[in-house]
């Protein structure tokens, strides 16, 4: 380019345009702030205040589940909730500790105790790994992949989490030592203690009183935060009456909570601790997948009510960033919370600022309510969590999964049982594997029905009333997915039909065949080789451009022969007629009779709507000109 050459017009403008678009996609909150107002701020502040009232008692309960210091859990609300709101495209999503994450985290930490790191340090490493997985998934545009995980898997897993959550809190409700093996092990141990009268009645009484107060407040004052009011009241009662002497343990006994501000802690492990990473990878990936499912599912549910458009990949980026920030600031990993997000929406939140304010309000509340929180009875929290666990079981969703299809019932049951008897992270993989296996089994089971001419000269399904003639030409209608799962079954069934020595030519009508891959192409070529070795021919008619492209690129078109392949035409019956004409020529060259019967095989599962397709074989009872299908 010389001195006189003008610069490329608009090049700098294009760079600016793409940069602004990238910033809008990665920081949706910035676009919201451009049109922010005092009216929105007031609505967001009221919603954020309401969400913070719900967040504090939940966070304390999750600390009891995970076996972590309460401050770590509250910091997940503060740090993770703030960072997620900065990047989230959803105006109502609220990030923080959840039931499912706490349950899996507790199980993982119990299985890895005794190493070089303490449980709290392991939780920070997990938060970092989870954040990396989610951030990479979002940057790689993998948000839509979550739609391929069956809803029955999530329902089965959520049901198991609810039952396990309730079971894990029974020892705390009875004031007995919890068994640190499995959650059902804790339940069995508690039952044994009850049978031998080795439990304290005072914690149980406190738990029952807690449930009664919840019930009264929800019936008489449904708009008030029942959890917060009940737990604060019982905390003050325990403090002033000195109920600790009765054997009623409090949050302070589990780990005193003190006012604090988030502080940067850096990487949660150094070079000498790298050995702890491989055992954590499986659990981290399972939590990351579950978190992605929760975030996208909750965001879509809220967006359907608010009318907002979402970016699923941006939600994963927000989740990953939040979990990585939690790791660096000493907080446990988190996920999207349906309860707090729904409360945010119903409280009138207008933008992501409500979640930002909620995190700040929780941080400020630490300076005022931390001493009170330390006196909350553990039995009261246990009763609260048992109540939450039971509410997690959606009988309506279970009924739908159980009644819809047999596959859904199997997937639901398999996931539920796997969560009880396997590791919780393994249960997710197991449920997803079962659902995919059942889908592939359903998608790869072709069914063929034989058609022939009856006594009236009409095409009809061959049954007890119709006889099979000595047909030299077999037409096989192929419809559906011809991916790797269906390829071998397709080849096997066609070869069974071609084993009849009277059949000289097989015509595959592939007008509605889709998604050929390497496996299906190889099966097609093996069928061609089999017929060629036995002195017979394979013809293919009605292929669409996608199938034709695969045959060309793989070299299958050349091996089968261009003269034996007939692409689909505007006249829907023309490709099959051309194939029949080619079959006539091949039969004449072989010295066969000039006229031969035709056997037609048709997929029984074909949609009835295809009956309008003029190229479709005639069904039983339908009429067509016999000369269209005879040579």
N, C-alpha and C positions, 0 to 999 in steps of 0.2 A: 504494500500500500504506500503510495507516494504522498508527498506533502499536500498535493492538490486534491487527493482523494477524500471525498466527504465521509464522515463517520457513518456507520451503519444506522439507518434511521430507526428509532424506537428501541434499540438494543438495551439502553439503560432503563428505559421505561418498563420493558419486559422484565428485567431483573427486579426492579422495584415492585412490580405487580406480583410476581411469584413470591417475593419475600413477604409482602403484606398478607398474601393468601396463606402462606405457611404459618405466620404468626397468628392469624385468625383461627386456624385449625388447632394449633397447639395451645393457645391461650384464649379459650372462649370467653372467659370472664372479662377480658379487656374490651371485647365488643359490647358486653352488657353494660360496662361502666360508662361507655360513650353516651348512652341514653339513660343514665341513672338519674333518679330524682329523690326528693325528700319523702315523697309518698311511698316509693319502693323501699327506702331505708327504714321507714317506720314499720312497714309490713315485715321486712326481713328481720328487724330487731325483735319484734314480738314472736315471730316463728322461731328464731334462734334461741330466745329465752325459754320457750316451751320445750324445745328439743334438749336443751341443757338440763332441764329438770328431770327428763327421762334418762339422760345419759349417765348421770352420776350413780344412781342405785344399780343400774345395769352393769356399769363398769366394775363396781365393787363385787357384784355377784360373779362376774366372769373371772375376777381374780381368784375367787374361791374355787371355781371349776378348774382353772389352769394351774393352780398351786403356785402362783407368782405373787410378788409384792403388789399391793393395790396401786401403788404409785406408777408402776410400769403400765398397768392397764389404763389408768386415767390419762397417762401421757399419750397413749395410743389414740384416745379421743381428741386430745389437744393437738398433738403434732400431726398425726395421720389425717385427722379430719380437716385441719387447716390446709395442708399440702394438697389433698385430694380435691378440695373445693377450688383451689387455684387452677387446676388443669381440667377438671371435669366439664363435659359438655352438658350434663344434666343440671338443671337449676335446683333440683330437690334432693339429689343423692347425698346421703350422709355416711361417712366412713367411720369405722371404729371397730372395737372388739365385738364379736358375735358368738352365738351359741356354738355353731358348727366349728368355727375356727378354734374356740377355746377347748372343745372336746378333743379334736384331733391333736392340738398342741399338748394337752395334758397327757394323752396316750403316748405321744412321741417322746415327751420328756421322761415319762416313767420308764420307757424301754431303753433309754440312753443314759440313765443315771450311773454315776460311778466313774465317768471319764475325767478328762483333764479340765473340762469346763463345768461350771455350775448350771443348774436348770435355767436360771435367768439369763446367763450368757448364751446358752444354747438357743433360747428363744430369740435373742438378737441375731444370731447367725441365721436362724430360720427366716426371720423377717427380711434379711438381706437377700437370701436366695429366692424367696417368694417374690420380692420386688423385682429382681433381675428377670425372672421368668415372665412376669406379667408385663414389664416394660418392653422386653424384646418381642413378646407376642403382639403388643400394640403397635410397635414400630414396624413389624413385619406384616401388618394389615391382616392379622389372624382373628379379628373379632368375630367374623361371620362363621368361623369354624365351630363355635359353641352351639350353633343351631343343629348340628348333627348329633348331639348327645340327647338321647331320649329323655322326655319329661318323666317317664316312669322311673328312670334311674334316680333323678333328683327327688321324686316323691318317696321312693323307697329309702333313700339315704336320709332324707329329712325326718322320716318317721323313726328310723333307727336312732338318729341323733336325739330326738325328743325322748324316747324311752331310755336311752343311755344316760341322758342328762338327769332325768328323774331318779334313775337307779343310783347314780353316783352321789346324790345328795341325801339318800336315806341315812347313811352313817352319821352325817352332820346333824340331821334332824333328831337322831336318837342320842347324840352325844357320845358315840363310841368311836374307836379308832377305825379309820378307813383302810382297807386292804389295798396296797399299791400294786396290784397285778392287773386285773381287768376290772371294768366297771361292774360287770355282773359278779365278779369276785367280791367286790365291796358289798353288793346287795346280799349275797349269800352269807358273808361274814356278819352283816348286820342282823339277818334273820336268826342266825345261830345265837347271837348275843341276846336277842329278844326271847328266844325259847328258853335260855338259861337265866333269864331275868338279870342279865348283866348290862343293863343300860340305865341311864338317868331319866327319870320322868320329867324333870324340870325343862330341859331343852325341848322335849316333845310337846310339853304344855305351851311353851313359848311359840313353837311353830304353829300349833293349832290356833292360838290367839292371833298370830299374824294373818293366817288365812281368813279368820272371821272378820278382822278389821278390813282386809281387802274387800271382802264380799259386801260388807255394809257400805263402805265408801263408794264402790262401783254401782250399787243399787240406788243410793240416795243422792250421791254427788258425782255423776258420771264424768263431768268435765274437769274435775280436780285430778292432779297427779297422785293417784292412790299409793303407788309404790314409794314415792318420796315422802309423803306425809306419814305413812305407816312406819317406815324405817326410822325417820327422824324422831317420831313419837316414842318408839320402843327404845331408841338409843338414849334419849333423855330419861326415860323410865329406868333403864338399866343403870345409868350413871348415878341417879339420885337415890335409888333404893339399894344400890350395892348388890345387885343380883349375881354378881360374879362369884360370891361365896357359895351359891347353890350349884356350882359346876357349869354355869352357862358361859361358854366361851364367847369372846367378842372379836371383832375385826382387829383390834389392837393386839390380841394374843396371836393372831396369824401373821402380823407384820404391820407395825404402827404406820399410819399415814401422816405425813407432815407437809406443810405448805412448801412448794418448790416451783421453780421455773425450769423450762426445758433447757438443757445444756448439751452442747455437742460433745459426743464421746468418741467419735471416730470409728474406725473399723472394729467390729466386735471380736476379732480374733487376730493373732499374729502368725508368723511363719511356723511356729512350733505347734499350732493348733489346727493345721490344715487337715489332719487325719480325721477330724470330726465331720468334715464336709460330706464325704461320700455316703455315710449312713443317713445323712439328713436329706439327700437329694430326692429320694422317693417321696418322703412326706412333704417336702417343700413343693414338689411338682403337683402333688394331689391337692394341697391347700391352694396353690396358685390357680389350678383349674377350677376348683370349687368357688374360689373368690371371683374368678372371671364370670362363671355362670351366674352367681348371685348378683354381681354388679350389672350385667347386661339384662338379666331377667327383671330386676327391680327397676332399672332405668326405663326399660320399655313399658313396664306396668304403669309407672308414674307418668311417662310421656303420653300414654294413651289417654290418661285422664286430663292432662294439662294441654294437650295438643302440640307439644314441643317436638321438634325434630332432633334426633340424636346421632352421634357418631360413636359406634360401638368400639372402634379401635382407640378413640380418644379416652374412653372410659377405662380401657386396660392401661393406657399410659398413665392416667391419673392414679389408678390403683397401685401400679408398680412404683411410681414416684413416692406415694404415701408410705408404702411398706419399707422402701429403702430409707426414707427419712426417719421412720420409726426405729430402724436399726441403729442409725447414727446418733439418735437422741435418747436411747435407752428405753424404748417402748416395745410392747409385744406386737406381733403382726395383727393386722385387722382385715376387714372386708366391708362390703356394703351392708348396712343394717336396714332391713325392711321396716322394722318397728319405728326407728328414728326417722327414716326417710319418709314414711307415710305420715308421721306426726308433723314433719316439716311441711309437707304438701297441704295437709288439712289445716295447718295453722296459718296458712296464707302466705307462705314464702314466695317471693317474686323472682329472686336470682340466687346465684351461688353465694352471695354475701351472707345469707342467713346461716349457712354452714360455717362460714368463717367466724361470724359473731358467736355462734354456739360454742365453738372451740375456745374462744377468748373468754366467754362467760364461765365455762367450766374451769378454766385456769384461774380466774378471779375468785371463784367459789371455793377453791382449795384453801384460801387464806381465811375463810370465815367458817367453813363447815368441817374442816379436817379433824378438829378435836371431837366433834360430835360423831363423825363417821366411825371413829375408832371404837365407839361404844355400841355399835350395831351388833346385836346377837347373831352369831353364826347360824343358829337354828332358824332365826327369822329369814336370813338370806337363803338358807336351804329350802325353806317352805316356799319362798318367792320363786326360786329356780325350778322346783318341782312343778309349780303352777305354770311356769313358762314352758317347761318341757312337755307338759300335757297339751298346752295350747298349740305347740308346734305340730301336733298330729292332726292333719286335715282329713277327716273322715270322708268328706265329699270327694277330694282328690283321690283318696285311696279307692273309693267305690268306682270312680271313672277308670282308673288304671286296671282294676280287677275285672271290670265288666266289659271294657271296650273290645279287646282282642285277647286271644290266648297268649300271644307274644308279649303283650304289655303285662299280663298277670305274671308270666314267668320272669320277666325282667324285674318287676317290682319285688317279687318274692326272693329272687336270687340276690339282689342288692341288699335287701333287708337282712337276710340270713348272713350274708358275707360281712356286713357291718358288726354282727353279733359275734361271729366266730373267727374272723380274720382281723388283721390290722385295719384301722379305719381308712388309711390312705389306699391300701390294697383293695378295699371294698369298692371304691370309686372305679378303679381300673377294671375290676371284675364285672361290675354292672355294665359299664360301657362295652366291654368285650362281649358279654352275653347279648346285649341289644344289637350290636353290629353283626354278630354271628347269625342271629335269627333273621335280621333283615337280609343278609346275603343269601341265606337259605331260601327265603321267600322269593327273592329277586332272581335266583338262579335255578328255578324249577320249571323248565318249559313243559307244556302239555300239548300234545298233538292229537287231533281227531281226524280219522280217515274219511274222505269223501269219495263217492263214486257215482256211477249212473245206475238208476233203478230201472224197473221194468217199463216205466213210462218215458224213459229217455231223459229224465231230469236228474240234476245233481242233488244228492242227498247224503246225509250222514249214514255210514255203513253200520248197521246193527243187525239184529236177528232177522229183520225183514228184507234186507238187501244182501245180494251176493257180491263177492269180490271177483271181478273179472281178471283175466291174465293181462294186466296192464304193463306196457313197456315203458311208459313215462310216469314218473312220480313227481307231483308238484307239492313242495313243502312250503307252507306259509310260515315265515319267520317274523315274529313281532316281539318287540321289547328290547331289553338291555342285553347286548352280547358282550359283556365285560368278562373278565377272567373267571368270575364265579359261575357263569352260565356256559362257558365255552365247552367244557368237557361233557356236560350233560347234553348239550345240543348235538355235539358230534356223535355221542353214543346213541341217541335216539334216531338220528338220521341213518346211521350205519345199520341199526336194527331193521329199519325199513328197507334199506338197500340190500339186505342179505337175500331178499327174494331174487332168485336167478332170472325171473321173468322181467325184472326191471332193468332196462338198458340205459335210461337217462334219468337223472335226478335234477329237477329245476328248483332252485331255492328262490322263492319270492321274498326279497328282503326290503321291500318298500318301507316298512315300518320298523326295521332293525336299526338300533342306535348304539353308539359308543363302542365300536370295535376297538380292541386293543391288541397287543402283541400275542397274547394267549389265544384269543379268538381267531386271529389270522392264522396262527400255526395249526389250530384245530381244523380250520377250513382247508388248509393245504394238505393236511393228513387225510382228510376225507377225499380230496381230489386225487391224491396218490393211491388211495385204496380203490377207488372206482376205476382209475386208469389201469392199474395192475390186473383188474378183473375184466378188462375189456369194455368198460362202460364210461359214461361221460357225466361231467358236472357242469351245469349251466346256472348262471345267476342273473336274475331279472329284477328291475325296479329299484336299483340301489340309488340312494340319495347322494348329493355331492360330498357329504362328510365321509360316508362309507367308501365312495369312489376314491377320495383322497388317501384314505388309509391303505386301500388296496394298491394304489399306485406307488406310494412312498415305500411300502414294505416289499414291493416286487411281486406281490401275490397276483396282481393283474396279468403280469407277463407270464407267470407260471401256469395260470389257469387258461390263459389265452384271451386276447381282446375280443375274438369272435364269439366267445362263450359268455361274455358279460354284457348286459343290456341295461343301461341307465334308465331311470324314470323319465317319462316324457309328459308333455302337457295332456295328451290323451292317456288316461290312467291305465287303460288296458293294453296299450300298444306294446310296452316292453315285454309283457307276458306272451303276447301274440308273436312277437319277433322271436322270443325264446322257443316257442312251440314250432315255428317255421324252421329254426336252426335244428331243433330236435328231429324234425321230419327229414331234413337233409342228412343228418348223421345216421338215422335209421336206414335210409335208402342206400347210403354208402356201405353200410354193414350188410346189405342184402335183406333187410327186414321187410315186412309187408308195408305197403304204402300208407295204410291206415292203422292206427294203433289206439288202444284205449288209454285213458288218462286216469291216474289215481291222484286225488288232491287231499293233502293233509292240512288241517286248519287248527289254529290255536284256540282251544276251548275258552280260554280266559279273555279273549278279545272283547273290547268294549263294544256294546251294542251300537254306539254312535258311529262306529266304523262301517255300519251297514250302508251308509250313504256313499261310501267310497266305491266307485264303479269298478275298481280293480280287485275288490275283495271277492273271494270265492263265494258261491251261493250256498246259503245255509239250508238245512233240512226244511222242506216245505216251500222253499223259494223256487222261482222259475228263471231259467236262462236258456239261451239258444244252445243246444248241444254242440252245434258246429263251431262255437267259440272256443270250445275246450277239446275238440277232437281234431285229429290230423288225418 
